[in-house]
């Protein structure tokens, strides 16, 4: 059943029930009022001269009644017929031959001490009322009245108005529920469009509960849309990570396998090997590890727009760890790697993993692309309000025309491409991205005398904990 029809039928049934209940209560009330009015009227009539006339002629009082029962003279404007009246003595005996036998049901009520006794016919159409007069002797001490009663509460006179009013309520409900149902249908259609992939806002006019429901659906739609966009971004980052990993790891892995196969063949041939024979394999394995770290960092940076957390970082210890980690590589390449840090530790709030990855990328590039006998220095300086972290090398450097572009992903300078043609160029791009997220400035400049200087600068007024 549709909402509109259900609402109309519910209101109609509620109206019928209410009107029937009111009709029943009204019928009971009118019946009681009618009985009390008849009793009071009978006493008043007898006290106003009726007793004298009745006792003067008990056999004929109050006059000969017509044979057709229930047909009396109507008073103008009165809805019921004039009641028929009969007089009885204390023993419930009447001297008028036209008087009916006194009803037993009324006799029992009077014997029980009631001043007024009443009963209704089986069809509830007639009412009999017996009233005990203020006096107990004489032929007119009890008066019996027979009158038409009000219509039964379960009759057409009571139920017909209820049904008519209910029909009117149903019609009005159908008309009034039209706009409500129309707005609910609009809300349903708007929500259904979401399942079809149609990205449209849910709009329901008004300022009532239906409009509130529409706004709640719209807020949920926006929340779900945000989550979906986040999932799409993460899925895209994951796809890129897998694609980049598969493509860029395969080549150095193949080179590493070639070196190992060559070593195996030379060992099987009984050739004597020196320490330098395994250097290419070590370099490729180190490059693979660096590549995987950079791919992981790139995927994390693509998936997140900010920093996941900020922790106090001891930059002195950070520099020392990165330098110590790359010293074995520098030693094999015959590159001198040195560091210089302030006497007192410099603390900075940030993401330790990302900062260490960024600094490691720059130091690794400085060592990898340098020549035998070259130098790399990592210098941390601090003033009162600022600090600067510089990685200085005397290697081939980067031409000024390429310095801005090397900070973008997948771009590598000409000399770098010559030395490692299978690299992705993620190192400096990751360093630049990490610097921006920490509010640092990354600059590339030429080292005096040749080479490259990479600087991470902390601006005055930026967040710092020393």
Secondary structure, DSSP 4 states (H G I P E B T S, - for coil): --HHHHHHHHHHHHHHHHHHHHHHHHHHHHHHHHHHHHHHHHHHHIIIIIHHHHHHSTTTTT-PPPSSTT--PBPTT-SSBPPEEEEE-TTS--S-TTSPPPPHHHHHHHHTT-SEEEEE-TTS-EEEEEEE-S--SSTTSEEEEEEEPPPPSSSHHHHHHHHHHHHHHHHHHHHHHHHHHHHHHHHHHHHHHHHTT--------SSSHHHHHHHHHHHHHHHHHHHHHHHHHHHHHHHHHHHHHHHHHHHHHHHHHHHHHHHHHHHHTT----GGGGHHHHHHHHHHHHHHHHHHHHHHHHH-SS-S--EEEEHHHHHHHHHHHHHHHHHHTT-EEEEE--SSPPEEEE-HHHHHHHHHHHHHHHHHTS-TT-EEEEEEEE-SS-EEEEEEE-SS---GGGTTGGGSTT---HHHHHH-TT----HHHHHHHHHHHTTEEEEEEEPTTSSEEEEEEEPTTS----
